[in-house]
Amino acid sequence: MTDTTAATRPDETGINTRKVFIKTYGCQMNVYDSQRMGDALARDGYQPTEVIEDADLVLLNTCHIRERAAEKIYSELGRIKLLKAEKAEQGVEMRVAVAGCVAQAEGQEIIDRAPVVDLVIGPQTYHRLPEALARVARGDKVVETDYAVEDKFRHLPKVTAPQIRTRGVTAFLTVQEGCDKFCTFCVVPYTRGSEVSRPLTQIMGEARTLAAAGVREVTLLGQNVNGWSGQDEAGRDIGLGGLLRALAEIPGFARLRYTTSHPRDMDDDLIAAHRDLPALMPYLHLPVQSGSDRILKAMNRRHTGADYLRLLDRIRQARPDIALSGDFIVGFPGETDADFEDTMELVSEVRYASAFSFKYSARPGTPGATMDDHVDEAVKSERLQRLQTLLREHQVDFAESLVGRDIDVLVEKPGRYPHQRVGRSPFLQPVVLDAAAGEIGDIVTVRIESTLPNSLLATGGAVPAAEARHRNAVPAEPIRKIA
């Protein structure tokens, strides 16, 4: 029997005190989706909690890119099963929901394998979350993964200024979802669907809300974000470069970023935007995955290593100070020692400021999973260690190249100690600086004094100078203490 009284839990004043614990796995898109689910649940009376034991609803927003990530979900559900039983003994009903790409890919199988789960909901149906939970309250086990492509952006709940202010001075903004590239290692086209671009009017409306609430830096999100296309107010076709230009005109925004990109959709106009827009940060995440043409073909990337390097040359000509980030997969089926050395050579030539690297993990339903010549795990591990050592050397070299330089930093949040704050460099590195350098939301010019293991240490602060460089993107009055 479902205890709806325990699920509602009003206090003496009649105010709903239900709490939701959301745990997010995977990419920035999932972070954004978790925020939006939290927004929808807030309208349904749920308050967020960071303490899982206090939750009436536990929601796991999952990633399906790699096998280990999916298995972590079932391990977590095993622990949640014990907690749910303990709460039931206390007369409190706790519900469990699984969302995200694992939910989309496995659907009913999740409930069959982990009966503790009450609700499985896919990435395209989050707007149905309150309705689905109402069905759960009536005693149903619910799987909600069917969707129409045109519904992807139609039902996004509107975010409010108070919600934005609790999240700080940086924000994600989804502009595109899905992917049509069908890389043979990737499950995204099967879990997120085909490429759909969010309409310009929706994007601009949410962007203006973000800026008005004090957001200074916004990151545009999409599985293939530089494949975004739309029409401007005059009815002209524009791509991501045109969208970035429109966003740069919004008062309040000082910084723009976007992720994740595909080399095949890096067009001339987008490259020109890196040259023309001071607000577009000199940092680009442009995955290549491998340096071997043979492996790139097997991956269905439809570019060669030389194509990628020529593209980087054009981007660096447009923005010489740009820092590059990439993704790499080692041990793709059929990868030989020579193929791996091609990857090491490409990395040595590019010298990435940061990168993400992984061992190949076969995902059910993808072409890669059925290929022959899978690489031995020990070989994959050895190659990954060598690659990560090289990538780490380049990351350290890049960070050390900033020592002694004056750079603009967005002051983002309090530091570990009262006299410190943490900011964000143009190259997406955390920067530890003195609290006297500026208030949260300011952009300050600081001198990098030294490097820390995963951040930079700075001194000084000159808000007026930094603000002057962004005079076309920020309001007349600096934004203070948003967080």
N, C-alpha and C positions, 0 to 999 in steps of 0.2 A: 504494500500500500504506500502511496506517495504522500509524504507529510508536507502538504502545501503550507501549513502554518509555520513550520520550521524554515521553509524556503523563503517565506516573506519576511519574517522577523522584524515587525515594527517595534519601536521602543515605546515608552510611556506616552510620548507626544504624538504617536501615530505615524512618525516619519520612518520610511523604509530604511533599514540598516543592512541590507544585503551587501556582501562584499565579493569582489571578483579578484582572483589572482591570475595574471596572464604571464606565461613564460614564452619567450620568443626564441626561436632557433633560426639560423640561416642569415639571409641577405637583408639589405636595407629595405627592400620591398616588404618583407615580413614585419620589420619594425613599424613601417608606415601602416600596414594592415592591422597590426595589434593596436595602434593608436585609434584607428577608425572603429575597430570592434569595441574598444573601451568607450569611445564616444557614443556608439549606439547603445551600449549597455547602461551608460550613465543616464540616458533618456528613459531607460526602463527601470531606473531606481538602484542600480548597482554602484557602489563606491569602490575604487581601487584599493588593494592592499598588497603590500610586499611580503606579508607573512602568510604562507600557504595554510597554516593551521587555522587561521581566522576566516578562511574563505568559505563562502557558500557555493561558489562556482570556481572551479579550476579549469583554465583554458590553456591548452598547449598549442601554440602556433608553430607548425612544423615545417621542416625542410626535407626535400626528397632527393637532393642532388647526389648525395653519397650514401652508401649502404650503412656506414657507421652512424651517420646522422639519423637515419630512420630507426635503427636498432636502439639508439638512445631513448627514443620515445617510449618504446615498450618497457625498457628498464625503469623509466620514470613512472610509467603507469603502474608497474608493480609496487613501487613505493606508495603511490597515491591510493592504491587499493587498501593498503593497511590503514592509512589515515582516514579514508572514507569509512571503514569499518569502526574505527575508534569513535568517530563523530556520531555514527549511527547509534552506538551504545549510549551516547550522551543525549540522544533524542534529537540530533541535528542532522538534517539531510544535506549532504554535499553532492553537487552535481559535477560531472566531469565532461569536458568537451575537447575534442581534437579538431583543430582547424589547419589550414595551410595545404602544402603540396602533398604531404603524405596522406592527408584526408582525401584529397581529390583523386590520388592514384589508387588508394586501397579501399576506400569506402566501407562497405559492410564488413569487409575482412577485419577491420580494426575492432569492431564490436565483437566479432566471432572470436578473435584472438585475445581480446582484453575486455571481458564483459563489464568491467568497472566503468567503461565509457558509456555515457548516456546520449551523446550527440557527436556526430561527425559532420563537419561543414566545410565546404570547399572555398577556395579564394574568391570565386565569383558570386557567392551567395551570402556574403556577410550581412547584407541588408536584411536578410531574413532571420538573423540571429535571434531577436526578441521573440518572433513568432515561433521559431523552432524550440526555444526554451519553454514557451508556454505549452507546447505539445509534450515536452519532456515532463513538465509538472503534472500533466494528466496521466503520466505513467508510460508514455511511449519511449521506445528507443528510436532515435531519429537519425537518418542519413540524408543530408541535404547537399548534393553535389551537382545536380543538373542545372544548367543555365543556358540562356540564349546569349550569343555573342554581343548583340546590341545592348544587353543589360549591364555590360561591364562597368560603365561609368554613370549610368543613369540614376542609380540609387545610392550613390555615395552620400552618407549623412554629412550635413554641413557642419564644419568645425566652428566653434565659437571662440571669441577673443579670450575669455577666462581659461578655456582649455589650453589655448596656445601659450598663454603666459606661464602656465605651470611647467611647460616643457623647455623654456629657455629661449635663447636668441638665435638658434639654428633650427631648421625644419626641413623635412622631406616633403616633396610634392610630386605625386604620381602623375605622369603625363602620357604614359604608354604602357601597355601590358601585352604579354604574349610574345611569341616568336615564331617566325616562318623559316628560319634558317635550317632547322633540322640537322644540327651537328649530331653525328652518330653516337656521341657519348652522353648526350644531354636529354633529360626527361622533361625539360620546361615546356616544349610545345604540346606535350601530352597532359600536363598538369595545369598550365596557365592558358592554353589555347593559342589560337592564331593571333597575329599582331593586330592590335586595335589602338588607334590614337585617340586620346581624350580631346574633346572639342576645345578650341582656343578660348571660347567664352567661359567655359567651366574653369579652365586653368587660370585665366586672368582674374576671375572672381575670387577663387580661393587664394591666389597670390596677394591680392589687395587686402584680403582679410588678415593674412599672415603679417604683411608689412604694417598694417594699422595696429596690430597687437604687439609690435616690437621686434619681430623677426628681422635680423640683419643679414643672415646668410641662408639661402635656400638651395637644396640639392634636388634636381629633377631626377625622377626615378623611372626606370622602365627596364624590362628584360632586354630590350634592344632599343635603348632610349634615342639613339641618333637615327633610328628609323621613323621617328615621329614626323607626321605631316598633317597639315591643316590649311585653313584659309584665313587670311587676315580680314579686317573690317571692310576692306575694299573688294573682297572676293578673290584676291590673288593667292595662288598656291604658295605656301611657305614650308620650309623644313625646320629642323631644330635651331639652325642659325637664326632664322627669322623669329622664332619663339623667344630665344634668348635676348634678342634685341628689344622685343616688346617688354619683356620682364625687366630689363635694365632701366626702362623708363619709369618704373614704379617708384615713387618717393619712399625712402626707407630701406630699400634693398641696397646693400653695399657689396654683396658678394653672391655670385652664382656658380654652381657646379652642376655636373650631370654624370650619371652612371646607370647602367653599364652599356658600353658601346661595342659595336662590331666594326672591324676595319672596312668592310665593304660598304658601309653607310656613312663613312667619313667624307662628306662631299666638300666641294670648293667653298660654298657659302659658310659651312660650319667652321672650316679652317680659317676663313676670313674673320669670323666672329671672334676667334681667339686673338687675332691681330687687333681688332677694332674696339673691343669692349673691355675697358678697365675692370669692370665688375666681374668678368668671367675669369676665374682664378687660373693661374698657370699650373694646373695639375690635371692630368688626363689619365683615366683608367681605360686602357685599350688592350684587351686580352688578345694574345696570339696563340696560346696553348702549346705550340711546339715550334721548333726551328727547322724541322725536317719536312721537306716538300712531300715526301712519300707519306708521312704520317698525317700531314695537313690534308692531303687528298683523302686518306682513309677516314679522317674526321669530318669530311664534307665541309671544310672551312671555305673552300673556293677562293683561296688566295695562296700565294707562295711566301716563303720567307723573304725573298727579294721584294715582292710587292709590299709587304709590311714595312720593310726598312725604307723603301722609297717614300711611302706615306709618312713615316716619321720624319724624314728629311723635309718634306713640305710643311709639316706642322711646326717643326723647329725653326724653319725659315720665317714662318708667320709669327711665332712666339718663342724667341730664343731662350727665354728663361724657364720654359715649361718643364715640369717634372713629370716623369712617366711612371705609370703603374701597370702591372700586367697580371695575367693568370697563366698558370702552366700545369699541364697534366703529364706526369711521367708514367711510363709503363703501359701506354695504350697498346692494344693487341697488335702484335707484329713489330713493335719498336725494337730495333737492334741497338747495339752499342754505337754504331755509326750514326743512327738517327738521334740518339741521345746527345752525342757530341755536337751535332748540328744545333740542338737547342742550347747547349752550353756556349757555343760560338755566338749565337744570336744574342744571348744575354750579355756576353762580354762586350759586344758591340754597342748594344743599346744602353746598358748601365742604368737599370731601373732604380728610381728613388724608393720604391716599395713594390711588393709583389705578393701574390698568393700562389702557393704551389701545393699540389696534391698528388697522391698515387691514384692511378685510374681505378675506378670502382664501377663494376658493371651494374647498370640499372635495368631491371626487367622491363621489357617492352621497347628498348632502344636497339638499333642495329648493332651497336658495338658489343652488346651482350652475346650475340650469336656469332661473332667473328672467331676465326681460328687464331692460334698462336698467342694465347694469353700469356703474359709475362709472369714469371715466377715472383712471388711476393718478396722474397729476399732480394732479388735483383731490383725490384721497384723501390724497396726501402733504401738500398745503397745509392741508387740514382737520385732519389729524393734528397737524401742527406747531402750529397755533393752539390746538387742544384741550390738547396737552401743555404748552404755555406757561402756559395758565390753570391747569391742574392743578398744575403746579410752583409757581406763585405761591401757591396755597392751601396746598400742603404746607409751603412755607417759612414762611408766616404761622402755621400751626399749630405748627411747631417753635419759632418765636420766641415764641409765646404761653406756652411752658413755661419760658422763661428767668426766673430768679428764684424759681421754685416748688420746693418740696420734693416729690419723688416717690419711690415705692418702685421699686427696681431689683433684678432678679434677676441676681446675678453669675454670668456664664455661662462665661467662658473667659479665658485670658491675653490681654493686649493686645499691641500691636506692640512695646512696650518693656517691660523688666523691671518698671518702677515702675507699669505700667498694667494694668488689667483691663477687660474689655468686658462690659457687662451688657445687659439687655433691659428697656425701659420697659413700663408697662402698655399702652401704645399701639403696641407692637411695634417701637419704634425702638432701634437700637443706642445704647448709652450708654458713653462712655469715662470711666473713673473711676480714682482712685488705688488702687493695690493694697492700701493700708492700710485702705481702706473696708470690706473684707470678703473672706471666702474664697469660692471657687467653690461655688455652691449656697446661699449666704446671700441673703436679701432685705434690702437695706439702704436706708435713707432718705438720699437725697443731694439737694443743691441744684443745679439746672441753671444753669450759669454762662454758657454760650454755645452756639451751634449750629455744627456743622460741615456740609460739603456734604451728607452722608447720615447724619448721626448727631448726638448731643448730647454736650456736654462737661460733666462734673459734678465737684463737690468734696464732701467730707464723707462721713460714713457713721455710721449709728446702728442697728446690727443689732437690739438689743433692742426699740427702738420699732417697727420694721417687723415684727419677728416677733410682737410683741404683737397687731398688727392682724390677723395671720393665725393666731391661737392655735388656732382651730378646725380648721385645715387642715394644720398642721405638727407633727412629733413634738417631744417635750420637748427633745431634744438637737438643735442645728443640724447639718445635714449639712455635712461639710467635705471639700474636695479630692476630688471625685469624678473629675474629669478629670485 
